[in-house]
Amino acid sequence: MSEFDIIKPESKEEFINLLLAAKMEEVKIRKAKGLKSTKPTVSGTAQVMHVHRDTLYQWMKEFGVKFEDVGGEEVAEIPKAGKKWGALAYPSYMIGEALTGEGAEVAHIDLIIGDKEGPVGDAFAQGLSNLSAGHTPVLAVIRPNLPPKPYTLLVPKVTMKSMEQVSRVFGPVQAAVAKAVADAVEENIVPQDKAEDWVIICSAFLHPEAKDYRKIYQYNYGAMKLALKRALTNYPSLSKIMYDKDRAKHPIMGFTVPRLWRPPYLQIAFDITSIDAVKRVIQQIPRSDRIIFEAGTPLLKKYGLKVIRDIREVSAKDIFIVADLKTLDVGKVEVDLAFEETADAVVASGLAATEMLDNFIYEAKRFGIYSFVDMMYVDDPIQKLQSLKELPEVVMPHRGIDVEAAEKTQWDLIKEIREKFKPRKLLFAVAGGITPDQAPEALAKGADIIIVGRYITQSRDPERAVREFLEATPEMRMDIDLQRVHVE
């Protein structure tokens, strides 16, 4: 029995001494093998100790010991890669992903590629030696006895429950992945001088009902090759992510997650107190990327927050719905309740105490929904905003229904508030008996959202009324990304 054939240490001191000895032993082993890095790893040290790495992690947790804090002088630093992925400098690992095809044969590949002597190499060895029922990892081969280089470990994502599934993974999927790797090296997508030094781990999705071997092969070949190219080119760029994140529609979910990222918008306020009447109006509203809905305060008071779900049932799945709570107290509670009913935004009254508004905005941000602050009857909106810890996403200069005839609009405040809080991004929603003739003026003064209620909801022809507002400016007329031809 060696010094490392052990049972669990009895004390923290005993464990630290044992861990240090094992790390030093691993350094010696790495030096003897002439490895590029002599830095010990959790997996390697666990092997020296003759325990599973999960056991070592558990002991470190129980004794409150961090692996990197034990020893240090014996550890050689791994050379840092350059910032650019040039011929001589690569990160310790790179990640790629791609989905291609359609139907049951659709292919989805996730992969990680990197040096044998780094974390990918450790994971490769662990994966090949730790089998899991239904997810057996296998070396990808072009044909039996002909693996590509870099060596590639293929791991099925979906549990294999029949020999038919096994045959598809060990047949067209395995061959497609291997051929894609070989072709990627030939085309220098993967640098040929790294073929011996790197390894690849890829996980592949195969639907249990996939049957067409030709499609399975073609889709997985395309996905693997694309994922490799993306890994080696650091795709996607941050600018690509920022551009597409609000445009994206996940194919399985089937709808976009609505965000107010490209104003102007027309917010239709359902202030009528009959849900049946609301549903009739919704059925007559034309589809437009510029339209969002509001569950008005009277509607919420009569039916409760569940009316948000009622509105969503008869609307497009990606419609943005604002809950006009006009919250004055218990802000966190009301945000939670609206969030649970799938509201995309919540409205608090600017007359509320600053502490309440801070809680309201905090809770909305925590859940990832928009916070509106309604400045109706607030004497000094700028002072109110200055008192807050965080600004809301949307500020509402609002003229109340009961004083529409007597009071002027607060639209001139928009420019003043924007200047005061530069460079913070704020949206402005204006309300108060606005007609199509007034909409261009509101937008010209900086409004991002035009809130309209009775002009649409009580119209004999709601569709016509909506189109009058959509025709107010060229921006309102056009749907977002109307000219986009291709989406990945």
C-alpha positions as CSV (number, residue, x, y, z in Angstrom):
1,M,0.0,0.0,0.0
2,S,1.4,3.4,-1.0
3,E,1.3,6.5,1.2
4,F,-1.7,7.7,-0.8
5,D,-3.9,4.6,-0.3
6,I,-5.9,6.4,2.3
7,I,-9.1,6.8,4.2
8,K,-10.7,10.2,4.9
9,P,-8.3,12.4,7.0
10,E,-9.5,13.1,10.5
11,S,-8.4,16.8,10.8
12,K,-7.9,19.8,8.6
13,E,-4.2,19.8,9.3
14,E,-3.8,16.2,8.3
15,F,-5.8,16.8,5.1
16,I,-3.6,19.8,4.2
17,N,-0.4,17.8,4.7
18,L,-1.7,15.0,2.6
19,L,-2.9,17.3,-0.2
20,L,0.5,19.1,-0.3
21,A,2.3,15.8,-0.5
22,A,0.1,14.6,-3.4
23,K,0.4,17.9,-5.3
24,M,4.2,17.7,-5.0
25,E,4.1,14.1,-6.3
26,E,2.0,15.2,-9.2
27,V,4.5,17.9,-10.1
28,K,7.3,15.3,-10.1
29,I,5.2,13.1,-12.4
30,R,4.5,15.9,-14.8
31,K,8.2,16.9,-14.9
32,A,9.3,13.3,-15.5
33,K,6.8,13.1,-18.5
34,G,8.2,16.3,-19.9
35,L,4.8,18.0,-20.0
36,K,4.5,21.6,-21.0
37,S,2.8,22.5,-17.7
38,T,3.9,21.1,-14.3
39,K,1.0,22.8,-12.5
40,P,-0.9,20.3,-10.5
41,T,-4.7,19.9,-11.1
42,V,-7.5,18.6,-8.9
43,S,-8.0,15.6,-11.2
44,G,-4.3,14.7,-11.3
45,T,-3.8,15.1,-7.6
46,A,-6.9,13.0,-6.9
47,Q,-5.3,10.2,-9.1
48,V,-2.1,10.4,-7.1
49,M,-4.2,10.1,-3.9
50,H,-6.1,7.2,-5.3
51,V,-9.5,8.9,-4.8
52,H,-12.1,10.1,-7.2
53,R,-11.9,13.9,-7.9
54,D,-15.4,14.3,-6.5
55,T,-14.2,12.9,-3.2
56,L,-11.3,15.3,-3.2
57,Y,-13.7,18.2,-3.9
58,Q,-15.9,17.0,-1.0
59,W,-13.0,16.9,1.4
60,M,-11.9,20.3,0.4
61,K,-15.4,21.6,1.0
62,E,-15.7,19.9,4.4
63,F,-12.3,21.1,5.6
64,G,-12.7,24.6,4.1
65,V,-9.5,24.2,2.0
66,K,-9.0,25.7,-1.4
67,F,-6.9,23.7,-3.8
68,E,-4.8,26.7,-5.0
69,D,-4.0,27.8,-1.4
70,V,-2.1,24.6,-0.6
71,G,1.6,24.8,-1.6
72,G,2.5,27.2,-4.4
73,E,6.2,27.3,-4.8
74,E,6.2,23.9,-6.4
75,V,3.6,25.0,-9.0
76,A,4.8,26.2,-12.4
77,E,2.6,28.7,-14.2
78,I,1.0,27.8,-17.5
79,P,2.2,30.3,-20.1
80,K,-0.5,32.8,-20.8
81,A,-1.9,32.9,-24.3
82,G,-1.8,36.1,-26.3
83,K,-4.9,38.3,-26.6
84,K,-5.1,37.5,-30.3
85,W,-5.6,34.0,-31.5
86,G,-2.7,34.1,-33.9
87,A,-0.6,31.2,-35.0
88,L,1.5,31.1,-31.9
89,A,-1.0,32.0,-29.2
90,Y,-4.4,30.3,-28.3
91,P,-6.5,30.3,-25.2
92,S,-6.2,27.1,-23.1
93,Y,-9.6,26.1,-24.6
94,M,-12.1,27.3,-27.2
95,I,-15.9,26.7,-27.3
96,G,-18.1,26.3,-30.3
97,E,-21.8,25.6,-31.0
98,A,-23.9,25.0,-34.0
99,L,-27.4,23.8,-35.0
100,T,-28.3,22.7,-38.5
101,G,-31.0,20.8,-40.2
102,E,-34.7,20.3,-39.4
103,G,-37.2,17.7,-38.3
104,A,-36.3,14.7,-36.2
105,E,-32.8,14.6,-37.8
106,V,-31.9,18.1,-36.7
107,A,-28.3,18.3,-35.4
108,H,-27.0,20.3,-32.5
109,I,-23.3,20.3,-31.6
110,D,-21.5,21.8,-28.5
111,L,-17.8,21.4,-28.4
112,I,-14.7,22.4,-26.5
113,I,-11.2,22.2,-28.1
114,G,-7.8,22.7,-26.5
115,D,-4.4,21.4,-25.6
116,K,-3.9,17.8,-24.3
117,E,-1.9,19.2,-21.4
118,G,-4.6,21.7,-20.3
119,P,-8.1,21.4,-18.9
120,V,-9.6,19.9,-22.1
121,G,-7.0,17.1,-22.0
122,D,-7.9,16.4,-18.4
123,A,-11.6,16.4,-19.2
124,F,-11.0,14.2,-22.3
125,A,-9.2,11.5,-20.2
126,Q,-11.9,11.6,-17.5
127,G,-14.7,11.4,-20.0
128,L,-13.1,8.4,-21.8
129,S,-12.6,6.5,-18.6
130,N,-15.9,7.4,-16.8
131,L,-18.7,5.8,-18.7
132,S,-22.3,6.7,-18.1
133,A,-25.3,4.5,-19.0
134,G,-27.1,5.8,-22.1
135,H,-24.4,8.5,-22.7
136,T,-21.4,6.4,-23.5
137,P,-18.6,8.5,-24.8
138,V,-16.8,7.2,-27.9
139,L,-13.9,8.2,-30.0
140,A,-15.1,9.6,-33.3
141,V,-13.8,7.6,-36.2
142,I,-14.1,8.1,-40.0
143,R,-14.3,4.4,-40.3
144,P,-13.2,1.7,-37.8
145,N,-9.5,2.0,-37.0
146,L,-9.2,5.5,-38.6
147,P,-9.8,8.3,-36.0
148,P,-9.2,11.9,-37.1
149,K,-6.7,14.2,-35.4
150,P,-7.2,16.1,-33.1
151,Y,-8.7,13.1,-31.4
152,T,-12.4,13.7,-30.7
153,L,-14.5,12.4,-27.9
154,L,-18.2,12.2,-28.9
155,V,-20.8,12.3,-26.1
156,P,-24.5,11.7,-26.9
157,K,-26.7,14.3,-25.3
158,V,-29.9,12.3,-25.3
159,T,-30.0,9.0,-23.3
160,M,-29.7,6.1,-25.7
161,K,-32.4,3.5,-24.8
162,S,-32.3,1.1,-27.8
163,M,-29.8,-0.5,-30.1
164,E,-31.4,1.5,-33.0
165,Q,-30.3,4.7,-31.3
166,V,-26.9,3.3,-30.5
167,S,-26.5,2.4,-34.2
168,R,-27.3,5.9,-35.3
169,V,-24.8,7.5,-32.9
170,F,-22.1,4.9,-33.6
171,G,-22.8,5.1,-37.3
172,P,-23.8,8.4,-39.1
173,V,-23.2,10.7,-36.2
174,Q,-19.8,9.3,-35.3
175,A,-18.7,9.3,-39.0
176,A,-20.0,12.8,-39.6
177,V,-18.2,14.3,-36.6
178,A,-14.9,12.5,-37.5
179,K,-15.1,13.6,-41.1
180,A,-15.8,17.2,-40.2
181,V,-12.8,17.2,-37.9
182,A,-10.5,15.8,-40.6
183,D,-11.8,18.2,-43.2
184,A,-11.4,21.1,-40.8
185,V,-7.8,20.2,-40.4
186,E,-7.3,19.8,-44.2
187,E,-8.8,23.2,-44.8
188,N,-6.8,24.7,-41.9
189,I,-9.9,25.7,-40.0
190,V,-8.1,23.8,-37.2
191,P,-4.4,24.6,-37.5
192,Q,-2.5,21.6,-38.9
193,D,0.4,22.1,-36.5
194,K,-2.0,21.7,-33.6
195,A,-3.5,18.4,-34.8
196,E,-1.2,16.3,-32.5
197,D,-1.4,18.7,-29.5
198,W,-5.1,19.3,-29.2
199,V,-8.1,17.2,-28.4
200,I,-11.8,17.9,-28.9
201,I,-14.8,17.0,-26.7
202,C,-18.2,17.4,-28.5
203,S,-21.7,16.5,-27.4
204,A,-24.2,15.7,-30.1
205,F,-28.0,15.8,-30.0
206,L,-29.8,12.9,-31.7
207,H,-33.6,12.8,-31.5
208,P,-34.9,9.3,-30.7
209,E,-37.2,9.4,-33.8
210,A,-34.4,10.3,-36.2
211,K,-34.3,7.7,-39.0
212,D,-32.8,9.1,-42.2
213,Y,-29.1,8.2,-42.1
214,R,-28.3,10.6,-44.9
215,K,-29.8,13.5,-43.1
216,I,-28.3,12.5,-39.8
217,Y,-24.9,12.4,-41.4
218,Q,-25.2,15.6,-43.4
219,Y,-26.7,17.7,-40.6
220,N,-24.1,16.5,-38.0
221,Y,-21.3,17.0,-40.4
222,G,-22.4,20.6,-41.1
223,A,-23.0,21.4,-37.4
224,M,-19.6,20.0,-36.3
225,K,-17.6,21.8,-39.0
226,L,-19.5,25.1,-38.3
227,A,-19.0,24.7,-34.5
228,L,-15.2,24.2,-35.1
229,K,-15.0,27.3,-37.2
230,R,-16.9,29.3,-34.6
231,A,-14.6,28.0,-31.8
232,L,-11.5,29.0,-33.7
233,T,-12.8,32.4,-34.7
234,N,-14.2,33.3,-31.3
235,Y,-17.7,33.5,-32.7
236,P,-20.0,35.2,-31.8
237,S,-18.5,38.6,-31.3
238,L,-19.9,40.8,-28.5
239,S,-21.3,43.2,-31.1
240,K,-23.1,40.3,-32.8
241,I,-24.7,39.3,-29.5
242,M,-25.7,42.8,-28.7
243,Y,-27.3,43.2,-32.2
244,D,-29.2,39.9,-32.2
245,K,-30.2,39.4,-28.6
246,D,-33.5,41.3,-28.9
247,R,-34.2,40.1,-32.4
248,A,-33.7,36.4,-31.6
249,K,-36.4,33.8,-31.7
250,H,-35.6,30.4,-30.2
251,P,-37.0,27.7,-32.6
252,I,-38.3,25.5,-29.8
253,M,-39.9,28.4,-27.8
254,G,-41.3,29.8,-31.0
255,F,-41.6,33.5,-30.0
256,T,-39.3,36.4,-29.2
257,V,-38.9,37.7,-25.7
258,P,-40.3,41.3,-25.9
259,R,-38.0,44.2,-25.0
260,L,-38.5,47.9,-25.6
261,W,-35.2,48.2,-27.5
262,R,-36.2,50.1,-30.6
263,P,-38.8,52.8,-30.0
264,P,-41.2,54.4,-30.8
265,Y,-44.1,52.3,-29.6
266,L,-47.9,52.7,-29.4
267,Q,-49.1,51.5,-26.0
268,I,-52.8,50.6,-26.1
269,A,-54.2,51.1,-22.6
270,F,-57.2,48.8,-21.8
271,D,-58.9,51.0,-19.2
272,I,-62.3,49.6,-19.9
273,T,-63.8,47.3,-17.2
274,S,-65.0,44.5,-19.4
275,I,-62.6,41.7,-20.3
276,D,-64.9,40.6,-23.1
277,A,-64.8,44.1,-24.5
278,V,-61.0,44.0,-24.2
279,K,-60.8,40.7,-26.1
280,R,-63.0,42.1,-28.9
281,V,-60.8,45.1,-29.3
282,I,-57.6,42.9,-29.3
283,Q,-59.0,40.8,-32.2
284,Q,-59.4,44.0,-34.3
285,I,-55.9,45.4,-33.6
286,P,-53.5,45.0,-36.6
287,R,-50.2,43.2,-36.0
288,S,-47.2,45.5,-35.6
289,D,-43.9,45.4,-33.9
290,R,-44.7,48.9,-32.6
291,I,-47.7,47.9,-30.5
292,I,-47.6,47.0,-26.8
293,F,-50.5,46.5,-24.5
294,E,-51.4,47.8,-21.0
295,A,-53.6,46.2,-18.5
296,G,-55.1,49.5,-17.2
297,T,-55.7,50.3,-13.5
298,P,-59.6,49.9,-13.7
299,L,-59.3,46.6,-15.4
300,L,-56.8,45.3,-12.8
301,K,-59.0,46.5,-10.0
302,K,-62.0,44.6,-11.3
303,Y,-60.4,41.3,-12.3
304,G,-57.1,41.3,-10.5
305,L,-53.7,40.6,-11.9
306,K,-54.9,37.3,-13.6
307,V,-56.4,39.5,-16.3
308,I,-52.8,39.8,-17.7
309,R,-53.0,36.1,-18.6
310,D,-56.4,36.6,-20.0
311,I,-55.1,39.3,-22.3
312,R,-52.1,37.1,-23.3
313,E,-54.4,34.2,-24.2
314,V,-56.0,36.2,-27.1
315,S,-52.9,38.0,-28.1
316,A,-49.7,37.2,-30.0
317,K,-47.3,35.3,-27.7
318,D,-44.6,37.9,-28.0
319,I,-46.8,40.9,-27.1
320,F,-45.3,43.2,-24.4
321,I,-47.8,43.8,-21.6
322,V,-47.5,46.6,-19.0
323,A,-49.4,46.2,-15.7
324,D,-50.5,49.7,-14.7
325,L,-50.5,49.1,-10.9
326,K,-49.9,52.7,-9.9
327,T,-48.2,51.2,-6.8
328,L,-48.0,53.4,-3.7
329,D,-47.0,50.9,-1.1
330,V,-45.6,47.3,-0.7
331,G,-43.8,47.7,-4.0
332,K,-41.9,44.4,-3.9
333,V,-45.0,42.4,-3.3
334,E,-46.9,44.0,-6.2
335,V,-44.0,43.5,-8.5
336,D,-43.8,39.8,-7.5
337,L,-47.5,39.3,-8.1
338,A,-47.4,41.0,-11.5
339,F,-44.3,39.0,-12.5
340,E,-46.0,35.7,-11.6
341,E,-48.8,36.7,-14.0
342,T,-46.3,37.2,-16.8
343,A,-46.3,41.0,-16.9
344,D,-43.3,42.5,-18.9
345,A,-43.5,45.8,-17.1
346,V,-45.0,47.3,-13.9
347,V,-46.0,50.9,-13.1
348,A,-45.6,52.7,-9.8
349,S,-46.9,56.1,-8.9
350,G,-44.3,58.9,-8.6
351,L,-46.2,60.1,-5.5
352,A,-45.0,57.1,-3.6
353,A,-42.3,57.4,-0.9
354,T,-38.7,57.3,-2.2
355,E,-38.0,54.1,-0.2
356,M,-41.0,52.4,-1.8
357,L,-39.9,53.3,-5.3
358,D,-36.4,52.1,-4.6
359,N,-37.8,48.7,-3.6
360,F,-40.2,48.7,-6.5
361,I,-37.4,49.4,-9.1
362,Y,-35.0,47.0,-7.4
363,E,-37.5,44.1,-7.5
364,A,-38.4,44.8,-11.1
365,K,-34.7,44.8,-12.1
366,R,-34.2,41.6,-10.1
367,F,-36.8,39.8,-12.2
368,G,-35.7,41.4,-15.4
369,I,-38.9,43.3,-16.1
370,Y,-39.3,47.0,-16.8
371,S,-40.2,49.6,-14.2
372,F,-42.3,52.6,-15.1
373,V,-42.7,55.6,-12.8
374,D,-45.8,57.6,-13.4
375,M,-45.3,61.3,-12.7
376,M,-49.0,62.2,-12.7
377,Y,-49.5,65.0,-10.0
378,V,-45.8,64.9,-9.0
379,D,-44.8,68.6,-8.4
380,D,-41.1,68.2,-9.3
381,P,-40.4,65.0,-11.4
382,I,-36.6,65.8,-11.6
383,Q,-36.2,66.1,-7.9
384,K,-38.1,62.8,-7.4
385,L,-35.8,61.0,-9.9
386,Q,-32.7,62.5,-8.2
387,S,-33.8,61.0,-4.9
388,L,-33.9,57.4,-6.2
389,K,-31.0,55.0,-5.8
390,E,-31.6,53.7,-9.3
391,L,-33.6,55.2,-12.2
392,P,-36.5,53.3,-13.7
393,E,-36.4,52.2,-17.3
394,V,-39.4,54.4,-18.2
395,V,-40.5,57.8,-17.0
396,M,-44.1,58.8,-17.6
397,P,-44.9,62.6,-17.9
398,H,-48.7,62.0,-17.5
399,R,-51.7,64.2,-17.6
400,G,-54.6,62.6,-15.8
401,I,-58.0,61.9,-17.5
402,D,-59.9,64.1,-15.0
403,V,-57.7,67.1,-15.9
404,E,-57.1,66.7,-19.6
405,A,-59.1,69.7,-20.5
406,A,-57.6,72.0,-17.9
407,E,-53.9,71.0,-17.8
408,K,-51.1,71.3,-20.4
409,T,-49.0,68.3,-21.3
410,Q,-45.7,67.7,-19.6
411,W,-43.8,66.9,-22.8
412,D,-41.3,69.7,-22.4
413,L,-40.0,67.9,-19.3
414,I,-38.6,65.1,-21.5
415,K,-35.7,67.1,-22.9
416,E,-34.9,68.6,-19.5
417,I,-34.9,65.2,-17.8
418,R,-32.7,63.7,-20.5
419,E,-30.1,66.5,-20.1
420,K,-30.1,66.1,-16.4
421,F,-29.5,62.4,-16.3
422,K,-27.1,62.0,-19.2
423,P,-25.7,59.5,-20.2
424,R,-28.2,57.3,-18.5
425,K,-30.6,55.6,-20.9
426,L,-34.2,56.5,-20.2
427,L,-37.4,55.9,-22.1
428,F,-40.3,58.3,-21.9
429,A,-44.0,57.3,-22.2
430,V,-46.6,60.0,-22.6
431,A,-50.3,59.8,-21.8
432,G,-53.3,61.9,-21.4
433,G,-56.0,62.0,-24.1
434,I,-53.5,61.9,-27.0
435,T,-55.0,61.9,-30.5
436,P,-53.3,61.0,-33.8
437,D,-52.8,64.7,-34.6
438,Q,-50.8,65.2,-31.4
439,A,-48.7,62.1,-31.7
440,P,-46.1,63.6,-34.1
441,E,-45.5,66.5,-31.6
442,A,-45.1,64.2,-28.7
443,L,-42.5,62.1,-30.6
444,A,-40.7,65.2,-31.8
445,K,-40.3,66.3,-28.2
446,G,-38.7,63.0,-27.3
447,A,-41.4,60.6,-26.4
448,D,-40.6,56.9,-27.0
449,I,-44.0,55.5,-26.1
450,I,-47.4,57.0,-27.0
451,I,-50.0,55.7,-24.5
452,V,-53.6,55.7,-25.9
453,G,-56.7,54.4,-24.3
454,R,-60.2,55.5,-25.2
455,Y,-59.5,56.8,-28.7
456,I,-58.8,53.1,-29.6
457,T,-60.7,51.0,-27.1
458,Q,-64.0,53.0,-27.4
459,S,-63.7,53.4,-31.2
460,R,-66.3,51.8,-33.4
461,D,-63.4,50.8,-35.6
462,P,-60.4,50.0,-33.4
463,E,-58.3,48.9,-36.4
464,R,-58.7,52.2,-38.1
465,A,-57.9,54.1,-34.9
466,V,-54.7,52.1,-34.4
467,R,-53.6,52.7,-38.0
468,E,-54.0,56.4,-37.6
469,F,-51.4,56.4,-34.9
470,L,-49.1,54.0,-36.8
471,E,-49.2,56.5,-39.7
472,A,-48.1,59.3,-37.5
473,T,-44.4,59.0,-38.3
474,P,-42.3,57.0,-40.8
475,E,-40.7,55.1,-37.9
476,M,-44.1,53.9,-36.6
477,R,-45.2,52.7,-40.0
478,M,-42.4,50.1,-40.4
479,D,-42.0,46.8,-38.6
480,I,-38.6,46.1,-37.1
481,D,-36.2,44.2,-39.4
482,L,-38.6,44.2,-42.3
483,Q,-35.8,44.0,-44.8
484,R,-33.8,41.2,-43.1
485,V,-33.5,38.3,-45.5
486,H,-31.7,35.5,-43.5
487,V,-31.6,34.5,-39.9
488,E,-29.2,31.8,-38.6
